[in-house]
């Protein structure tokens, strides 16, 4: 493989997007499909991945995930990044704060005041990734 071929292969790898997140379990590493992830929530020094039936801990930052994952995920709070695939709407909670509603799970996550206009605009656009 010559130098130019290696450069072209590296460029192609940069263009490809991640399709899974590797999570460490006791004695193995499991790949969790991005298609199965409802949201990421930062808690202490970790990020908790929430799927329909499981939760996994990973290290890293939501900022890095948000940059890498792009359009398929949207920030609703400084500590929460949600999949646009499962967003179904908004509703106000008992404190009159907006929360996101998901299809397939009962979790309701509060949207920060700062992010509310972005989320409402995204929902009105009707674009799902």
BELDA-V892699 format. One record per run of one state. SS is the DSSP state (H for helix, E for strand, C for the rest). FROM is the first residue (numbers start at 1). TO is the last residue. If there is no record, write none. Layout:
BEGIN
<<SS FROM TO> <SS FROM TO>>
END
This chain:
BEGIN
<<C 1 2> <H 3 15> <C 16 19> <E 20 24> <C 25 28> <E 29 33> <H 34 36> <E 37 43> <C 44 45> <E 46 51> <C 52 54> <E 55 58> <C 59 61> <H 62 72> <E 73 77> <C 78 79> <E 80 83> <C 84 86> <E 87 92> <C 93 97> <E 98 102> <C 103 107> <E 108 110> <C 111 112> <H 113 125> <C 126 129>>
END
